[in-house]
């Protein structure tokens, strides 16, 4: 601890010295301060990712886009609606949110539906061109083009056709009910693309479509900020868009720096070089607290980002016993998950018996359907013995032939906490007599879908599933990465395929009345916590560090980044 604090302090001193302004002539301090107060409002933020382009929000969706890229996208782009921090939808480029009450969402007796969107006449792209229905039609075409390598969105499976009767109107004809129909063409799915800029490049070179300059310094969106500069592996500078449909942002310029190393990020915060973190901060709770104790000019806004589950492999599994639910239950009983939550989140988290946010209404509705597994290492040992294993001379379980019981557990090193959690899991499992080999996936292979899908036994990776169909659909058999789909269809990390679970998910996604929908969700949770294809550890806490002079900035949520209301951010002067 002392070494860490000394290192941070030293970095701060060096940064402060390097960033200090030259001495001012006598009598000039007041005039300099007055000029600063009257000048443009500018803030410097940071993300933990190093995104090569905004295109990764589409192409890397299934394996995870770089941390913070979602915030950048929300600042520079806009959809028909946007979600706030409480998951409520608000009209953005659209005149209103479709609803049964206003007549723009109609459900027919045969189960088909229709949603009608009308684009605000004032909606403009950053280059001044009007946003039209054709821009949304192009985005839908691109989202569904498998040759472009985009993982499928479940919403399109429920759509029969998308019509554009005039430049300001979009009509979606649904072949079946879909509970998130009002969130179509948002940051969840279907953000528009400027047809006047991209239709040509797409036709000319589909293979190179996501490599064109448009996706970096040439990006033209419809959000509150424009891209002024994109420096690969360094930063992006965003400037307020005067023509933003919800009004010009109060902040004139936002620089977002790409800082992958947590110690460097902490040093920059303490030195005053940055004053806001965006996206998944990926800073361990202990380090965030240390920063707060020294950073008198800032606060921390914490929120539940998702959960940390252990995914069990169900295809070409090694060892095969992993597919036996009795073994998975034994492995979960071996883990002191509350102790892990207390250790890794400083008591801010709790056991994740399921993936639903424990503070959500949905969790309260299905709580009685959750199967829980207490920490009981003695029971764990008995259950493994019941599978025919005995302890060898070294204390490790072995089968009747003398083969030792050993499993691997994969994780990525993008977040510092994941390797630590993985090592803790290994320690607990080794205590009950199971050999464990932790495998840390390097940064270079995080986007390798084929490699990531074929872990032999277990994978521990954070996830942010929510009650939204696109997230629940991840557990469906149709989301399983396989050789026959070239591993392009992803989301179902465990590759667990169950017709029963699929039927529950299909029913949930297509049931509009809430009471019946919650019954389907309860069946999903009951099946998952009984069969344990995904074994929950504890909830992931995300810390957003916010400078004291910033106004209107809050934590991220399961449905939006911190930047959902970036046009309303302001600075205290």
N, C-alpha and C positions, 0 to 999 in steps of 0.2 A: 504493500500500500504506500509506504513512504517513498519507494522508488518511483512509483507512478506519479505521485503528487509532485515530487521534485522535477520529474521530466516535464510535466505539464507546465509547472511554474517557469522552468527555464525557457520552454518554447514561447510562453506568453511574454516573457521579458524581451526575448529576441524579436518577436513579432511587433511588440509595442515600439521597440526602438526603430525597427525598419519602417513602420507605418507612421511614426510621429511626423507632424508637419514642421516645416522650417520655422525658426523663430520669427515672430512678427515684429516690425518696427514699433517703437513706443507709440501708444495712442491709436494703434490700428486695430486692436482686438475688438472693440465695440462695433466698428464698421464691418469687420469680417463676419462677426456673429449676425449682424443685421442682414448682410447679404445672403448668408446661409439660410436664414429664416425666410427670406423672400424668394429663394431659389426653388428649383423643381424639387418635388418630393421623391426621394430615392431610397430604396432599401436593398440590402444584400442578404440573400438567403442561401441555403446550401442543401444539397441532397446527397445521399450516400451512394447513389448510382453514378455511372459514367455512360449515359446513353449515347449511342452513335447517331440516332435519329428518332424522330417521333414515330416513324413507321413501326418501331418495336412494340408500340402499344397494340398494334394489330397482329404482327407476325409472332410475337413472343408471348401472347396472351396465355397460352396453355402452360408454359413452363415458368412464367413470371417475367414481366417486363422489369427493366432496371428500377430500383427503388427511387421514387421521386418523379419518375417520368409521367405518372398519372397527374401529378400536380401541375407540371409544365403544360400538359395537354389541356387541363381544365382552364388554365390561364389564357391559352392562345386559341382555343377552339370552343365551339358551342353546339348544342343540339336543340331539338325542339323543346325538351324539358331538361331540368337539372334537379338533382336531389340535394337537400340540405343535410346538415349533420344529424338530423333525427329521421332521415330516410323519407321525408315528405317531398313530393314532387311539386315543382313550380314551373310555370311557363317561361321559356327562354326565347328561342326564335319563333315559337308558336304563339298564336293568340290566346290559347288556353290549353289546359290539360284535358284530354278526352275523359268523359265520365258518362255514366248512365243518366245522371241528372240533367246534364246540358244537351243530351241527345247526340253527342258525337261518338259515343260508344254504344253500339246496339248488339244485343245478343238475340239470335233467332231461335225459334222452337227446335230446329234440327241440330242445334249446337254450334252452328257457324256464327261468326261475329263480323262486325265491321267497325273500324275506327277511322275517324276523319280528322285530319289535321289541316289547319290553315296557317300559313306562314305570315308573320307580320310584314307589312309592306316596307317597314324600315330596316328589315334584316339585310345586312350587307357583309360581303367578304372584305378582307383587309385591303384589297386592291380597288374597292369601290363598287364592284359588280354586285348585283342583287343576288341574294340566296333564293334559289328556285326549287321547285319540286323535283326537277331533273337531277339536282345535286344529290338528293336523297336516294333517288332511283339508282344512280351510279354507285353510291356507297353500298347499297344492297346487292348490286351485281358483283362488286369486288369482294364483299364479305363472303359470298357463296361460291367464289371461284376457287376450287381446290388446287388448281395449278399455281396459284399464288402462295400456297402454303399457310393459309389462315385456318386455324382450328374452327370447326363449325359452331355456330351459335344455335341454341335450341329454339329460339324464337322463330327462326326461318322454317323450322320443321312444321310449325303450326300455321304458316302463312300460305294461302292459296295464290294470291296475286297482290301486286302493288300497282295501283293506278295513279296517274297524274293528269287529271282532266284539265287542269290549267296550271300556269306557273306557280300559283300560290296554294294549291290544294293537293294533298296526298290522301289517298283512300287505300287502306289496308284491308283486304278481305281474308279473314281467318277461316281455315277449314275446320278448326276446333277451338274450344275455349282456351284462353291463355291468360293467366292471372296478372301478368305484367304487361299487358298490351298497351297500357298508358305510358310505359317507360320506353317504348320503341323509339328509335332515332335519338337516343341520348348517349351519355358517356357509357351506359351499359351495353348498348348495341346500336349500330347503324349511324354513327356520326356522319354528317354530310361531307362530300368531297366536291370541290369546285370543278364542275364538268368542263367549263370553258378553259381550264388549265390542264386537266389530267386526262380527258378523253383521248386526246391525240397521243401522248406518251404511252398510254396503256395499249392502244392499238398498234403502235410502232414497235414496242419492245416490252412485252409482258414479263419476260424473265428478268428484265432489269428495272421493272417499275418501281420497286421499293428502294432502289439505289440512286434515284435521281435527286437533284439538289432541292427539289420541292420539300423533301422531308426533313431538311435541316435549315440552312440559312435562307432558303427560298420559300419557307412555309407560309402559306396564305390560309388563314383560318377565319372564323367569325366570332372569336371570343373577345374578351376585354383587353387583351394585350397582343401586340404584334411582335414578331421575331426581328429584332434589329441586328443581332449578331449571334452566330452559333460557332463556338470554338470547340472542336472535338477534343474530348478528354480534359476540358478545362472549364468552360462555363457557357451560359447563354444569357444574352441581355434582351429583356423584353420592354417594350415601350407602350404606353397607354394608347388605346385605339379610340380616337374621337368619335367614330361612328358606331360604337358598340350599342346594340339594340336596347340594353338595360341602362344605358348612360355611361358616359366616360368615367373610367376609374379615377379615384381620388389620388392614388399613387401614380406618379408620372413614369417612373422607371423601376424595374425590378431586375437585379442581376442575380442569377442562380448559379452558384459555383458547384462543381462536381468534386466532392471530397469523400473519397471512399474510406479512408482510414479514420477510425473513431477518435484516436488521440489527437490527430490533426484537426478534426472537427471541433473537439473540446477546446483546444488551444485557440482556435479562431473565435469561438464564442467568448471565451474569457478575455481575449485581446480586443474585443469589439469590432473585429473584422467582418463578422456576420451577426445577424440578430434574429434569424429565424431558420428553423429546419422544416423541410417539406417532405411529403411522402413517408414511407416507412423509415423511421429514423435509424432503426437497428442498433441503437445504443443500449447496452445492458443497463438495467435499472440502477445498479450500483453506481455505474459511471455517471448516469444522468443525475443522480442525487449528489454526487461529488461536484459536478459542474454547478448545480444549483446553489450549493453551499458557498461557492466562491464567486458566482456570477450574480452580483447584486442588482444588475440591470435586467434581470430576466425572470421568467416563470416557466413552469412545466405544466402542460395540459395533457393529462393521461387519458387514454381510452382503450377499450378492448378491441384489438385489431383482428383477432381471430383465435386460433387454437394451435397447439402443438400436438399432432397425432403421430402414432407409429402406424405406417401402412404395411400390411402383410401382403406378401406376394402370392398370387394365385395362378400364375402361368410359369411352367418350367421351374417350379419351386425347389430350392435346395437349402436345407434338408426338407423332404416332403412333409414331415410332421408339422410344419408351419401351417399347412392347410387344415389341420385338425383343430376344430374350435376349442377342444379341451386344453390343448397346448397353449393356444392364445390366451385363454382365460387364466391359465396358470402363470403365464408370463406377466399378465397385468396385475395379478395378485402380488407378484414379487416386487412391485414398484411402490415406493412411498411417494406418491404423487403430490401430496400436500407439502411434504418437506421440500420437494423439488420446486414447487411454486413459491414457497417462502424464500428459498435460497436464491432463485434466479429472478424474482420480481420484487424482493424485499417485502413480501407479504401483501403485495397489491393484487395478486391473482388467486385463483382457486382451482380445484380439480375440474377438468373438462370432461364430465361424464358423457357429454355429447357436444356437437359442434355449434349448437345454437348459443348465441350470446345469453348469458344467465340473467341479464337485466332486461331482456326483450319480452314482449308480450307473448310471442310464439313459444318461448321457453316455458313460461308459466302455464301455457295451455297444454303442453305435452309432458310436463314434469313427471306425472304419474306413470308414464310409459317407459321411463328410463331404467335400465338395469345397471346397478352400481357394483363395483368390485373394490372391496376394502383392501388396504395393505395387510397382507397376511402371508409372510414368507413360508411359514410352516405348512399352510394349506397348499401353497404353490409347490413345495417339494412333494407333498403327498399326491398331488394331481399328476405331476410328472412321473412319479413312481407308478401310478396307476396306468400309465401308457406303456409300461414294460421296461422302463429304464432303471438302472441301479447305479449307485455311486461307485466310481473307481477309486484306486488307492490315492489319487491326487484330489479327490473330492468332486471331480467332474463326472456328470452323468454319462453312461455309455449304454448301448443296446446289447442284446443277447450275444452279438458277434464280437463285442469289444469295441465297436466303433463309437468314438466320443461324440456327444451331442454338442454341436457348435453351430452358431448362427452368425451371419453378418448383419450389420445395420449401417445403411448408407445415410449420409446427409451432405449438405453443401456448406461451403465456408463463406458464403456471401454475408451471413450474419454471424457475429462472433459468438452469440449465445447458442447456436445450434450444435457446434462441435462439443461445447461444454455439456449440454443436455445429453448428447449421445454418449459421452464418456460416463455420465452419471447413470444412464440406463445400463450400460455395459457392466458397471460396478455392481448394481443391484442384481442383475441376472447372474453374474459370476458368483455372487454370494450364495445363491441357491443351487449352484452346480452346473450352470450352462456356460459353455465356452462362447466367447463373443469376439468378433473381429469388427471394430469400427472402421468404416471406409469414408474418407472425406473427399467429396467430389470437387475437383479444382474448378476455379472460375471459368477456365477455357472450355469445360465440358458441361456447364450448367444448361446451355441451350441445345445440347445433343439429345434429341428426343428419344432416339433408339437406345442409346446407352442408359439414359435416365429411367426408361421404362422397365429395363430388364435387371433390376437389382435382384439378387438370388432369394433373400429371405425377408428382410425388413428395411423400411426407409422411414426416417424421421425428418419431416420437413414442415415448416409452418404453413398454415393455410388460412384463408379468410372466407370460408363459406358462409352464406347468409340464407335467409328464407326465400331469396329471389330465385326464380326458376333456373337462371343461367348457372347459379352456384349449386343448387340441389341436383341439377342434371349431371354434375360431375360424378355422382355416385352411380349413374345409370350404365348398364352394359354397353349402350351405344357410344359411350365416351371412353371406351377402353382402347389404349394404344396397342396395335397389333401389327405383325408383318404385312398382313393383307391390306391394311390401310396406310402402310408405310410409316406408321407411328405418327401420322399427321393428326389423327383424332386422339385427343388426350384429355386429361382431367381426372379419369378414374385411376388414381395412382396405384391402388391395390390390384387393379385388373380383376376385381371380384365381379362375377356375373351371376345374377340371380333373377330369374323370371318373376319371383314373388316381389322382390324389392323393386324391380322395374315397374311392376303394376302399381305399386304404392306411389312411386315417383310420378308416373304418368297421370294417375288420378289427382295427385296434389297439384300438378302444373295446370291441369285443365278444369279444376273446380273453382268457380268464382265465388259462390256463397261461402262465407268465412267458416261457419260451424262445420260444414262438411269438409272444407279444406283442412282445417286443423285436425280432424279425425284421420285424414290421410297422412298428415305430417306425423301424428302420433304413431301410426303404423310404421313409418319410415324409421323413426327413432327407436321404436321397440325392436325392429329387426336388426338394425345396426348395432345396438348395444348388447343384443343377445349373441349375434354371430361374430361381432368384432372384426370385420375386415379392416377397420380403422380404429385403433385404440387411443382414445384421448388421454393426454397427459394433464396439461393445464392451459389456461387461456393466455394468449399473447397480449402483453401490455405494450402499447406504443406511446412513446413520449414525444410530444411536440414541444420544442424549446422556443419560447417567444420573448423577444425583447420588450422591455417595459414601455417603450414609447409607441409600440404598435397597438392599434385599435382595431377591433373587429376580427381578429385572427383566433381560430379555435382548433381543436384537435380534429383528426381525420375520423371517418366512420367507415362502416362496412360498405357503404354505398357511394361515398364521395371522399375526395381528398380535402386537405385543409384549404385548398384554393377554390372551393365551390362558390364562395362569395368574394373573390379577390377584387372585384370592382368596388366593393364597399370598404376594403381595408383603408386605414388612414394612419397618420402619424401625429402624435401629440407634439405640439410646438410651444 
